[in-house]
Amino acid sequence: MKIQVLGSGCPTCEKLYNLVQKAAAQLGLPDQVEYIKDVQQILDMGLMSSPVLAINGKPAFVGFTPDMEKIKKIIKDNL
């Protein structure tokens, strides 16, 4: 499983990254989260806003920070 948070490094992006790390750790996947601050990669996905939570290379959430339960659900749904 490939879990990525893509963002510019802004506080909202950092918050999403921290929440995703905690969610992954609670699900037993502590070393699975990658943080990408390259805005070009967001554009390459055809997206115009951040932050982005991508699971296996596909956007799961774009432009907002969901709560912990929604993050865990999307990760579990893609295991």
N, C-alpha and C positions, 0 to 999 in steps of 0.2 A: 504494500500500500504506500502511495506517495501522497503526503499531506503537505500542502504549501500555503503560506500566507504571502500574498503579494501586496506591496504598498510602498509608499514614498518615504516611510519612516516617521510619519506624523503621529501624534498621540493616539488617534483613533486606530491606526494601523498597528501600533505597538500594543494597544489594548487587545485587539483581536488576536495578535500573535501570542500574548500571554495567556489569554483564555483557551486558545487552541492547544497550547502546550499543557496546561492543566488538565484539559479534557482528555488529551491523548495519554497523559500519565495515569489518570483515573481508569482508563480503559486498558492499561498495560502496554501502551505504545509510547514510552517516554522519549525515544530517540528518533521519532518518525517525522517531526515537524521541521520544515525548512522555511526560512524567512528570506524572501527575495525583495530587494529594494530597487530593482531595475524596472523603471516605469515602462520601458520598451516591451518587456515581457507581458505586461498588462495589455498594452496596445496590440501585441501580436495575437492575443486571445480574442481580439475583436471587442474589447471592453474599453469604456471611457471613464470609469470611476473606480475608486479604491476605498477601502481595502477589499481584497478578494480572498476568499477561502476556496482553494482548488483541491479536489480529491482526484487522484489519478489523472491529473492534467485537465480536468473539467471543472469549470466554475460551479461552486455550490452556493455561495453567498457573495453578493457583489454590492458594494456601496454602503454597507452598514455592519454593525457588530451585533450578531444574535446573542441570546443568552446561552449559558453553559449547557442547558439541556438540549437545545436545538443543535448545538455544535456536536455534542456527544451522539445525538441521534443520527446526524448525517455521516459521522465517522462510522458508527455501527452499521448503518445501512450499506456501507461500501466495503465492509470487511470481507 
